[in-house]
Amino acid sequence: MIKFSDSERKFLKLLHSSSEDMTFKELILQSKNCISKCLGINLPKDLPKKNKEMYSFVQNLKNKLIEIPTCIFYDIYHAVHNINMKTEIKDFVNLFYPLLDEIKNERQKTSYDVETIELKNSAEKISELRAPNNTLIEILKIDSKFFVSRVQFSKALGYRDGCWYHSTLGNAIKVKSNFYSIAENSKYEDYVLVKDISSITKEYAFYRADEIFMYEYAKEFLEWWEKVSIPYIETQQEEKKDESKKSLNDEDIKSIGKIADSIMEVMGTTRENAIKAAIKIKSKELDIDLTSLLDLLK
């Protein structure tokens, strides 16, 4: 974990888009523009004249900072550092850097006591996709749910060798989902639920990615994923809907009779017609095809 500090004040710090041959004057101007764009203030011009007002001034920047991805914090930190090199703003720096640390650390808290869920059955490959960076992503069906290999998912987000359990992406998985695994040939293969990948990627990109290029990777992947994953998420939702449908039981049969009695009393129709109507009403209520019951009236 990098702690924001001003311990290396004698060194200028390049921003993400800085060129190596940028002059001191150009870098200071770029730094001021960065702070203006991100925080809406002009440093050092907008700083309060009285030091006792500085705490409130810095705390008021919190609402701006919480809307900014963590990876941008490093550009903001470098920009403030450079401005402080040109015009000392020590009182601001001493309050502002701890605020950056506080927000970043709060965002990236992760419990290490996370259970890995072991899947019972082998994986069945449903289809293959190609992520924007050309990583192969296989959609797998395991225990009636759709999964993607953790390694394939992480490589699609720019992790060269796949993320490990306590990486920034691994921590995002813990926060938004679970690790799933299958033991095969004395080796565990890890998987991520298809339906959770969007929320994991958002968590990782905004809160946990420390490098801007990793944030951009994640945004590109997410835009692509939310289009191509629709069929598998919708299929899963349909299967859940089917599983949740009520089956006909004794109470339902009795209620059909009660509905039929009410129809006869109000409408003055025959018992047979009343039961037919009651069956149609109950069929719609339970979302079950009960037409087979009509055969019993013949």
QUIURCOR-V845330 format. One record per run of one state. SS is the DSSP state (~ for helix, > for strand, _ for the rest). FROM is the first residue (numbers start at 1). TO is the last residue. Records with the same first field share a line. If there is no record, write none. Layout:
SS = FROM-TO + FROM-TO
This chain:
_ = 1-23 + 40-50 + 60-61 + 66-69 + 87-89 + 108-115 + 119-123 + 131-135 + 143-144 + 157-167 + 177-178 + 185-186 + 209-211 + 229-229 + 245-249 + 268-270 + 287-290 + 298-298
~ = 24-39 + 51-59 + 62-65 + 70-86 + 90-107 + 150-156 + 168-176 + 194-208 + 212-228 + 230-244 + 250-267 + 271-286 + 291-297
> = 116-118 + 124-130 + 136-142 + 145-149 + 179-184 + 187-193
